[in-house]
Amino acid sequence: MDENIFLHPSDKKALDALKALPGFDRLTRLFMKQFNEKIFYGRLKSSAVKIDEKRMQTYQDMLKDICRKLEIDVPELLIISNKQANAFTSGESRPFIVMTSALLDKLNDDVIYVVLAHECGHIACHHVLYRTLAGILLSTGLSVFAPGISFLVSIPIKNALLAWMRCSELSADRAAMLCDGTDKHLIDMCMRFNGFSRIFITPFDREAFLDKARKKRETEEKSEKKVSVSDLIFSYETHPDHLTRALTAREYFRSKDYARARDYLEALWRHVVPKGMVLVKEDPASYIGKDPKEVSMSLYEQGFINTETEAVTSRKEFTSKVVFVKREGHRDLRQGDLVSLFEKITIAYGK
């Protein structure tokens, strides 16, 4: 399965920006060289309870169902005693999920399913390495792994890590909704983390919560200040605020992107190729500046059988090179789109 079908656009953009920062590539190499995943896992497991068919089978069954849908291996699931309701995923080579005892007390099974699907979404999106790196570096400081990186370099890296982590949460939320088939349990999760009772949340409560989120957004959009107070507060957080997250979930659930992704994934779950549809596996922006014949072949290999080339006026450096690729009736073609097999794709090159 291609995770681009549900990857949030801001996720990839923020990660690309992070990777482009001076010093980040070196920091990542040093981290991977010095961080011992086995020791970290061993210490955590020594104080945890492993969930399997013999212990709390309900959660193990949930996990198997989610992993089948996201087409990933089933990770280990651990429960640790902690008064803070939380869950996280770690382990790049051997991912595992950790839930706290307080989380099980705070949430009902429908919402715990969404939490597990969200964590599995991080695995499916290949977030785990950078999230593990971020979690450790943000708590211990960059100097632990890279003492040679200056303070002035470390500040942008820290801020970019936090920004990407918030964006990556939105991709994992999308994965959770696709597995769950609804947005209401993810919204319930946001509400419960925002202080609502575990016992009872009505449809009316959800809509009131979303209405509050809309009013918050409207207020911030009308503000003359370029940076809102909430932006400043949450710029130091690893997750978006609960109101924003719930509203983003609702908007995605009601979008065409969700419907296309759900149709595509359900076809995969039934082991049926979506009839007459093709998934755009590559980022069309990567075609710009390439030879039109090379791009045409790449699209053909993905399954597109109706492509044409078109010469357009362009800058001198794009003469005989691809300027853009568009769908019939559309200007853009995006990675992760589901497109009709017979839809015309135009490869425009400079003249």
Order of alpha helices (4+ residues) and beta strands (2+ residues): alpha-alpha-alpha-beta-alpha-beta-beta-beta-alpha-alpha-alpha-alpha-alpha-alpha-alpha-alpha-alpha-beta-alpha-beta-beta-beta-beta
